[in-house]
Amino acid sequence: MQLNKKVSVLIPAYNEDRFITATLQAVKSIPEVDKIVVVDDGSQDMTVELARAEGVTLIVSEQNAGKGGALNLGAELVKNDDIIVLLDADLGLTAAEARKLVLPVLANQADMTIAQFPRIKHKGGFGLVKGLAHKGIKYFTRLEMQSPLSGQRAMTKDVFNKILPFASGYGVEVALTINVARMGYKVMEVPVQMTHDLTGRNWKGFVHRGKQFKDVLKELFFLYFKKISN
């Protein structure tokens, strides 16, 4: 295992002041991590102030660009590092589990790892978005993904730079998995004990999942028409 490689963590954040401090402290506990970059995506709470207090590299966007847009803003600061880790800001202390994603990439066992979350007892939605993502990834790559929407990933510099720019909206994870696998890179799901803030079965949750479904479907249609036109 090559331990002299530089590992950077890129975290997009939007109104995550409930979790950001714990998330960053957990990431800082990972011995292999050299750099942490937080991209605040137009937050209206205390996310910026709390992230700054943790001493990480901070990019502040005045407008909300969405997850893909935030990742693209931060890409310039990490693209030359050996391994890049993408994490959500709402993982809290479970962000320390990201080390399980880093180690297989350091050991050249995978080009990109994806966090496989544990099964949850109380689901927020009805599984429509996850089902669409699962079927879309399987159609394009034949991969059976247990956590097709997981945004927690570690990848080599080569992979990271080949897939830039990130897709917009909530389709970023599905597009990333499909594009990386179709380029011939080795993709591996890694079981982790991570948790994040789940949307509930309320109006806000249904609106969020509706946007997810639309964005994932949009990316799948784009990839399909790109495939048949080649």
N, C-alpha and C positions, 0 to 999 in steps of 0.2 A: 504494500500500500504506500502510495506517495503522499506523505504528509506535508510536503513543502509547497503545496499548491495554495493559491490564494482563493479563499471562499468569501463571497459577498452575498448578503441577503437584501432583497428588494421587497419592500412592503408598501403597497398602496393603502391609503387610509381615508375614509370619509365618515366623519362624525363618530369616531370610535374612542371617545374619551373615557368610556367605562372600562375599556380593555387595553388600551395602547401601552400604558405603563407596565403592566404585568407581561404583556407580549414582548416588549423590548427587553425587559430584565431577563426573561426566559431565554431569548435569543442570545443575549450577551453571555449566558452561562454555557453556551456550546463552545468547547475549546477550539474547534477548527475554524470558527468564524472570525474573519479579519475586519470586515466592513459591514455596516448596516446603513441602508439608505431608505428613508421613509419619504414617500411622495404624498403630501396632503392634497386631496382632490377637492378643494373648495369647502372644507369643513366649516360649520357654523358653531361648533362647540369649542372645547378646550384641547382638541387633539394636537394642534400645532404647539401650544405652550408645553404640554406634557411630553411630547416627543422631543422638543428642544431641551427640556430639563434632563433627558436621558443622555444627552451628548452625542446623538447620532447625526449622520449627515441628513439634512432635511431640505426637501424641495417643496415649495408652497405654490400651489396653483390657485389663482383667484376664482377660476370657474371650474365647475364640475365637469370633467371630461369622461367620466366612466372609468371602469377598471382598466380596460385596454389602453385608454388614453393616458392614464396615470402611469402604467407600466412603461409606455413609450417615453414618457418624460424622464423616467429614472434610468432608462436603458443606457444612456450615454455614460453614466457614472460607473457602470459595472461591466460593460461589454468587453473590457480587456482583461478581466479577472478570469481565473482558471475554471471556477465553478460558481454558478449563479443559482441562488435559492429564491424562489418566489413564495411568499407567505401572506396570508390574510392578517389583518390587524386585530381581529377579534378572537384570536386563539387563546389569549391569556397565558397562563403558566404552562399550558400544554404545548406552547410553541417550542419548548425544549425538545419535544419529540422529533423536531426537524433534523436532529443529528442522525436519526435512522435513515433519512433520505440522502444525507450527504455521504455517509460512509460507503455505500455501494458504488457511487460515482467516483469517489477517491480511489477505490479499489479496482476501477475499470470493469466492474461487473455490469454496469448499465450506462447508457448515454443520458438517459433521463429517468428519474424516479418520480413516482406519484404517490401521495399519501392515500392509503386505503383506510378510511375511517371505520371505526367499529359500528355495528348495527345499533340504531337508536330505538329505544322502546316506544317513545311517543313521537310519531312523525308529524312534522308541521304541515305537509301537504299531502297530495294523493299519489305522488310518484310519477306524474306525467312528464315533467321536465327531465327527471333522471332516466325514465324509460326512453324518451326520445334521444337523449344523449347516448345512452347505451347502444341503441339500435343503429344510430348514425355512425358511431365509432366502429362498430362491428361490420357494418356494410362496407366502409372504406378501407378498413385495416385488418379485419378478422380478429381483432383483439377483443377479449371478453373483460371489460373493465367493471370492477365492483364499485368504484367511486368515480364515475365518468365526469362528474362536475367538480372534482377536487381541484382547488387552486394551489395546493401546497406541493411544490415541485423543486427538484434539484436537477441541474443539467450542466453539461460541459459548455465551455465558451463557444465551441464550434456549433453546437446545437442552438445556443441562444442567438448567435449572430445570423444563423441561417434562417431563423423563423421571424426575424424582425421585418416589419413592424407587427405588433400584436393586433389581433382583431378587435374591433370596437364592441362595446356593450358586454352583455353577459355570455356571449358566445365564445369568449376568449379561450377558455379551457378546452372546449371540444375541438375548436380549430387547431389549437396547439398540439393536442394529442394526435390528431389525424395527420397533420402536416409532418410532424417529427417521425411518426411511424412510416409514412409513405416515402420519406427520404432514406429509409433503410436503417435508421438508428434503433438501438435496442431500448425499448421502453419497459420499465418494471414497476409494478405496484408494490408498495411496501406497507404492511400493516402497522398502524400507529394508534396510539391512544390519545388522539387529538379530539377536541371539542370546539365548537364555535357557536356564535349566537344564531339560533334558528328562528326563522320567521314562523309565526303561528297561523292557525286557521282562522284568521280574521281578515277584514277588508284590506289592511295594509299588506298582509302576507299574500293574499290572492293577487293583488296588483303587482307585487314583486315577482311572484312566480309567473304571472302572465307576461311580464317583460322578459324574464328568462326564457320562457318557451319561444317567444317571438324571435329573440336574438339567436338562440340555438338553431331554430328552424331556418332562419336567414342564412347562417353560416353553412348549414348543410346543403341548402339549395345552391349557394355560391360554389361550393366544392363540387357538387354534382354537375352543374353546367360547365365548370372548368374541366372536369374529367371527361365529359362526352365531347367537348370541343377540341381536345388534344388528339 
